[in-house]
């Protein structure tokens, strides 16, 4: 039986999605300046609700990987992480 000392806290789904999107960006699937799929497309792809996608997008924005243009979409920054 696991004890408090050897358990790993569970990862939230939005963290997993943010990590996956970051890896896809770094791999060149979404090059700098490109638009990420819409919230609707991402919710269908990852089979989650819109608030989960919103949290994942917030993580990418805070990390400086993406920028959100209101009413337009989420874009990969020209210099990710800058």
N, C-alpha and C positions, 0 to 999 in steps of 0.2 A: 504494500500500500504506500502511495507517495506521501512524503512528509512535506512540510512547508519549506524545508531547506533545499529539496531537490526538484521542486516543481517549477515549470516555466510558465509565466503568465500567458494566458491565451492572447493571440493576436486578433485585433479587430479586423473585420472584413474590409473596412475602408483602408486600413494600413496595407493589407495584402494587395488591394487594387492599386493604390498609389505606387507601391513597389513594382508591380507588374507594368504599369504605364511608364514608370521611370526607366525600367529595363528596355521596354519597347522603344522609347525615345532614344536612349543611349545606343541601341542597336541600329538606329537609323530608320526604323519603321515610320516614325514621325520626325522628319528632319526639321532643323531650325526654321521658323517662319511658317510652318505648316499648322493647319487647324486640326485639333483633336476631334474625334467623333462627337456627335451631339450627346447631351444627357440621355435622351431617349435611346440612342444607339448603345451607349455604354450600359444603361440599365438592362437592356435586353441581352447584351453580350455577357455581362457578369451575373445576370439573374439576381439583381438586387433592386432596392428602391432608390428613388431619386436622392433622398437625403444621404444615403451611403456614398453615392457618386459625388455629391456636393462636398462631403468631408474629404474624400480622396483628392478632389480638385483643389481644396484648400491646402492640403499638405504640399502638393506640387507647387502651388503659388508661393507658399511660405518659403519653400526651398529655393525659390528663384528659377524654377525650371519652366514655368508657364506664366502667361499673363492672360487675364480675362478682359475682353472688350465687351462691355455691356450691350446686350442685344445682338451681338455678332458671333461670339464664340470664344473658345479657349484656344490659345495659340502657344506653340513652343517658342520660347525666347530664342533670339538669335545667338545668345551666348548663355546656354543653360548653366545655372548656378551662379551667374554673374549678378 
